[in-house]
Amino acid sequence: MGENNRILIVDDDPGVRATYQSILSARDSENIVAKGADLFGEPAPSIQSAPGKEYDLSLASRGEEGVSLVEKAMEEKKPFAAAFVDMKMPGIDGAETARQIWAIDPRIKIVIVTAYSEYAPDDIIRVTGRDDLFYLRKPFNPEEIRQFARAFTNVWNLEKEGEILSNKLQKANQELENINRDLEQKVKEQTRLLIQSEKMASIGILAAGVAHEINNPISFVTGNLSAIKKYNSKIVDLLKIYEEMERCIDTGEKEKLPALLAKIRRFKEEQKIHFILEDMVDVVEESLDGTRRVSKIVKDLKGFSRVDQAEFKYININETLDATLNMLKNELKYKAEVIKDYGELPEVKCFAQKISQVFMNVLMNAVQAIEE
């Protein structure tokens, strides 16, 4: 919308309306102003200069007509900036006219023009419900009309510009809020991804160490099982000789017994059966120890990556630290000696997996800081 110079004149006197028109429309208005002054029996004022701008005037002879013009202007989205309203008119008076106009367009500036003193400002305020009315007594000075017109159109345009700027600022603020909200969401997402990346890096180191720790007991368990398989085959061969001896006894072939007994003695000596029987106990115990080590590593790993990580519960901090140290044993043993001096602690309520992650990060940072 461009600059608003629209002004409404509501007066039942055609001469007065013509005077308004001459004051606010003519550029060289000296003669016309003098004519208007003569209409009110006043001496013609001296005109220093022509009015700086012309106004788009709409004239109404009654209050009802003025209200209709305001309604039409609002429908066409061409509102009036100001209105000069005569107080005493046929039909509705100036106060009621102002009230109805403001009900349609609250932004219009209204000047009540009256030649009678019986209308007190408080009466008019009571009718209109507003106290921002302006008053002008008849007969008026043309310069007063021009000053009101200039001031009110300027104020209307400044208010409109301020409203537009306020809307733009509000829109800009909303856009900024949206940008900040999106940025905050992106920061949260990036932070989440960064934390996830750090966790994945930790898990990679952890997996390598755990694989190494598990591989050691698995390797000697595998070797021990191979030895047991070999020992078992020799015991089975010895058992077959005993079964042959049993058959000879059952069939009465006693003459074969001395030879079978000598074969048994020779087999036991050559195959070191006594050593095998003794060694099998140690091999089995060693294998069981290996499986226990694997079981403990798996248990610690399960505790470290427990699925109830979101659960806030009581845990034993010492046990949690021990489990983390077990997970990092392969990383630590090449860099440092771990000396544990735990105190007696009560159980602590926390997020267990997150505490384990903290311990792991601190220990890994320490390991990586050790150059030799």
C-alpha positions in Angstrom: 0.0 0.0 0.0 1.4 3.5 -1.0 1.1 6.7 1.0 -2.4 7.3 2.3 -3.7 10.9 1.7 -7.4 9.9 1.9 -9.6 12.2 4.1 -13.3 12.0 4.8 -15.3 15.2 5.3 -18.8 14.8 7.0 -20.7 18.1 7.2 -24.3 18.9 6.3 -23.4 22.4 5.1 -22.4 22.4 1.4 -20.5 25.7 1.8 -18.4 24.2 4.6 -17.7 21.1 2.5 -16.6 23.3 -0.4 -14.3 25.2 2.0 -12.6 21.9 3.1 -12.2 21.0 -0.5 -10.7 24.3 -1.4 -8.3 24.2 1.6 -7.1 20.7 1.0 -7.2 20.4 -2.8 -6.2 23.8 -4.4 -2.5 24.7 -4.8 -3.0 28.4 -5.1 -5.8 28.8 -2.6 -5.5 32.4 -1.5 -8.8 33.6 -3.0 -10.7 30.5 -2.1 -9.4 30.6 1.5 -10.5 34.2 1.7 -14.0 33.2 0.4 -14.1 30.5 3.1 -13.2 33.0 5.8 -15.9 35.4 4.5 -18.4 32.5 4.8 -17.7 32.5 8.6 -17.5 36.3 8.9 -13.8 36.3 9.6 -11.0 38.4 8.0 -9.0 36.6 5.3 -5.8 35.2 6.8 -2.5 35.8 5.1 -1.3 32.6 3.2 2.5 32.2 3.5 2.7 29.4 1.0 0.6 26.9 -0.9 -0.2 23.6 0.8 2.6 21.1 0.3 0.3 18.3 -1.1 -3.2 17.7 -2.2 -5.5 15.1 -0.5 -7.9 12.6 -1.8 -11.1 13.9 -0.4 -14.5 12.1 0.1 -17.5 14.3 1.1 -20.6 13.3 3.0 -23.5 15.4 4.0 -24.8 13.2 6.8 -23.3 10.9 9.4 -24.9 7.8 8.0 -23.4 8.6 4.6 -20.0 9.0 6.1 -20.3 5.6 7.9 -21.2 4.0 4.5 -18.1 5.6 2.8 -15.9 4.2 5.6 -17.4 0.7 5.1 -16.8 0.9 1.3 -13.3 2.1 1.8 -12.5 -0.8 4.1 -14.0 -3.3 1.6 -11.9 -1.8 -1.2 -8.9 -1.8 1.2 -8.5 1.9 0.7 -9.0 3.2 4.3 -9.2 6.9 5.2 -6.3 8.3 7.2 -8.4 11.1 8.8 -12.0 12.4 9.1 -13.4 15.8 9.9 -16.9 15.3 11.4 -19.4 18.1 12.1 -20.9 17.6 15.5 -24.5 18.8 14.9 -26.1 17.3 11.8 -29.5 15.8 10.8 -29.7 12.1 11.7 -27.0 10.8 13.8 -24.7 13.5 15.3 -20.9 13.7 15.1 -20.3 11.7 18.3 -22.4 8.8 17.1 -20.9 9.0 13.7 -17.4 8.8 15.2 -18.5 5.8 17.3 -19.8 3.9 14.2 -16.8 4.9 12.1 -14.4 3.6 14.7 -16.3 0.4 15.0 -15.5 -0.2 11.3 -12.0 1.2 11.2 -10.3 1.8 14.6 -7.2 3.4 13.0 -8.8 6.4 11.5 -8.0 9.8 13.1 -11.2 11.8 13.8 -11.6 15.6 14.4 -14.9 16.7 15.8 -15.8 20.1 14.4 -18.4 22.1 16.3 -19.7 25.7 16.7 -21.7 24.9 19.8 -20.4 24.7 23.3 -23.2 22.5 24.7 -21.3 19.4 23.7 -18.7 18.8 26.4 -15.7 16.6 25.5 -16.7 14.2 28.3 -20.1 13.7 26.7 -18.5 12.9 23.3 -16.0 10.5 25.0 -18.8 8.7 26.7 -20.6 8.2 23.4 -17.6 7.1 21.3 -15.9 5.1 24.0 -12.5 6.7 23.1 -10.6 9.6 24.4 -8.3 10.1 21.4 -10.6 12.6 19.7 -9.5 16.0 18.5 -11.7 19.1 18.6 -11.9 22.1 16.3 -14.2 25.1 16.8 -16.0 26.8 14.0 -15.1 29.1 12.4 -11.8 27.4 11.8 -8.6 28.8 10.4 -7.6 27.1 7.1 -4.1 26.5 8.4 -5.5 24.5 11.3 -7.2 22.2 8.8 -4.0 21.8 6.8 -2.0 21.1 9.9 -4.5 18.5 11.1 -4.5 16.9 7.6 -0.7 16.8 7.4 -0.3 15.5 10.9 -2.9 12.8 10.7 -1.9 11.5 7.3 1.7 11.5 8.4 0.9 9.7 11.6 -1.3 7.2 9.8 1.4 6.4 7.3 4.1 6.2 10.0 1.9 3.8 12.0 1.2 1.7 8.9 4.9 1.6 8.2 5.6 0.7 11.8 3.0 -2.1 11.6 4.6 -3.4 8.4 8.1 -3.2 9.9 6.7 -4.9 13.0 5.2 -7.7 10.9 8.4 -8.1 9.0 10.4 -8.2 12.3 8.0 -10.7 13.7 8.3 -12.8 10.6 12.1 -12.5 10.7 12.1 -13.5 14.4 9.9 -16.5 13.6 12.3 -17.5 10.8 15.2 -17.0 13.1 13.5 -19.1 15.8 12.9 -21.8 13.1 16.6 -21.6 12.1 17.7 -21.8 15.7 15.4 -24.7 16.3 16.7 -26.5 13.2 20.3 -25.6 14.2 19.7 -26.9 17.7 18.3 -30.1 16.3 21.3 -30.5 14.0 23.7 -29.9 16.8 21.9 -32.5 18.9 22.0 -34.9 16.0 25.7 -34.2 15.3 26.5 -34.6 19.0 24.6 -37.9 19.0 26.6 -39.0 15.9 29.9 -37.9 17.5 29.1 -39.8 20.7 28.1 -42.8 18.6 31.3 -42.5 16.6 33.4 -42.4 19.8 31.5 -45.4 21.2 32.1 -47.3 17.9 35.8 -46.5 18.1 35.9 -47.7 21.7 34.0 -50.8 20.8 36.5 -51.4 18.0 39.4 -51.2 20.4 37.5 -53.3 22.9 36.7 -56.0 20.3 40.3 -56.3 19.3 41.5 -56.7 22.9 38.7 -59.1 23.8 39.4 -61.2 20.7 43.0 -61.4 21.8 42.2 -62.3 25.4 39.7 -64.9 24.3 42.1 -66.3 21.7 44.8 -67.2 24.2 42.7 -69.6 26.4 40.9 -70.9 23.3 44.3 -71.8 21.7 45.6 -73.9 24.6 42.1 -75.5 25.1 42.2 -76.5 21.5 45.8 -77.8 21.9 44.8 -79.7 25.0 41.8 -81.3 23.3 44.1 -82.5 20.5 46.4 -84.1 23.2 43.4 -85.7 24.9 42.3 -87.1 21.6 45.7 -88.6 21.0 45.9 -89.9 24.6 42.4 -91.4 24.2 43.4 -93.4 21.1 46.3 -95.0 23.0 44.0 -95.9 26.0 41.5 -97.4 23.5 44.3 -99.5 22.0 45.3 -100.7 25.5 41.7 -101.5 26.2 41.5 -103.7 23.1 44.4 -105.8 24.4 42.6 -106.2 27.8 39.4 -107.2 25.9 41.4 -109.9 24.0 42.8 -111.2 27.3 39.2 -111.4 28.7 38.1 -113.4 25.7 41.0 -115.9 26.1 40.0 -116.3 29.8 36.4 -116.9 28.8 37.2 -119.5 26.1 39.8 -121.3 28.3 42.7 -120.4 26.0 45.0 -120.0 29.0 48.2 -120.7 27.0 47.8 -117.3 25.3 47.6 -115.3 28.5 51.4 -115.0 29.2 52.0 -113.5 25.8 49.1 -111.1 26.1 50.3 -110.0 29.6 53.8 -109.4 28.2 52.1 -107.4 25.3 50.2 -105.2 27.8 53.3 -104.5 29.8 55.3 -103.6 26.7 52.5 -101.4 25.4 52.1 -99.5 28.7 55.9 -98.9 28.8 56.2 -97.9 25.1 53.1 -95.6 25.1 53.8 -94.2 28.5 50.3 -95.0 29.8 51.0 -93.9 33.4 52.3 -90.5 32.2 49.2 -90.1 30.0 46.8 -90.9 32.8 48.6 -88.4 35.1 48.9 -85.7 32.3 45.3 -86.0 31.3 44.2 -84.7 34.8 46.4 -81.7 34.3 45.3 -81.2 30.7 41.6 -81.3 31.7 42.1 -78.9 34.6 44.1 -76.5 32.4 41.3 -76.7 29.8 38.6 -76.0 32.4 40.6 -73.0 33.6 40.7 -71.8 30.0 37.0 -72.1 29.6 36.5 -70.3 32.9 38.6 -67.4 31.6 36.6 -67.3 28.4 33.4 -67.4 30.5 34.6 -64.5 32.6 35.6 -62.4 29.6 32.1 -63.0 28.1 30.5 -62.2 31.4 32.5 -58.9 31.7 31.7 -58.0 28.1 28.0 -58.7 28.7 28.1 -56.5 31.8 30.0 -53.7 29.9 27.4 -53.7 27.0 24.4 -54.5 29.1 21.1 -54.0 27.4 19.6 -52.3 30.5 21.8 -49.3 30.0 18.8 -46.9 30.3 18.0 -48.4 33.7 19.0 -46.3 36.8 19.9 -48.8 39.4 22.4 -49.7 42.2 25.7 -51.3 41.1 29.0 -52.2 42.7 31.6 -49.7 41.4 34.6 -51.9 42.2 33.1 -54.8 40.2 32.3 -52.5 37.3 35.8 -51.1 37.2 37.2 -54.6 37.4 35.1 -55.7 34.4 36.3 -52.7 32.4 39.9 -53.4 33.3 39.4 -57.0 32.1 38.0 -55.7 28.8 41.1 -53.5 28.4 43.7 -56.0 29.6 45.2 -56.5 26.2 45.6 -52.7 25.7 47.0 -52.1 29.2 49.5 -54.9 29.6 51.8 -53.5 26.9 51.9 -50.0 28.4 51.5 -50.1 32.1 51.1 -52.1 35.3 47.7 -51.7 36.9 47.8 -51.5 40.7 44.4 -51.7 42.3 43.8 -50.3 45.8 40.0 -50.3 46.2 38.2 -49.0 49.2 35.0 -50.6 50.6 32.2 -48.8 48.8 28.5 -49.0 49.2 26.5 -49.6 46.0 25.9 -46.5 43.9 22.8 -45.8 42.0 23.7 -44.9 38.4 23.5 -45.8 34.7 25.8 -48.8 34.8 26.7 -48.9 31.1 27.5 -45.2 31.1 29.8 -45.5 34.1 31.6 -48.4 32.4 32.0 -46.2 29.3 33.4 -43.4 31.4 35.9 -45.8 33.0 36.9 -47.2 29.6 37.4 -43.7 28.1 39.6 -42.6 31.1 41.7 -45.7 30.9 42.1 -45.6 27.1 43.1 -41.9 27.3 45.7 -42.9 29.9 47.0 -45.8 27.8 47.2 -43.6 24.7 49.1 -40.9 26.7 51.9 -43.4 27.6 54.5 -43.4 24.8 56.6 -46.3 26.1 
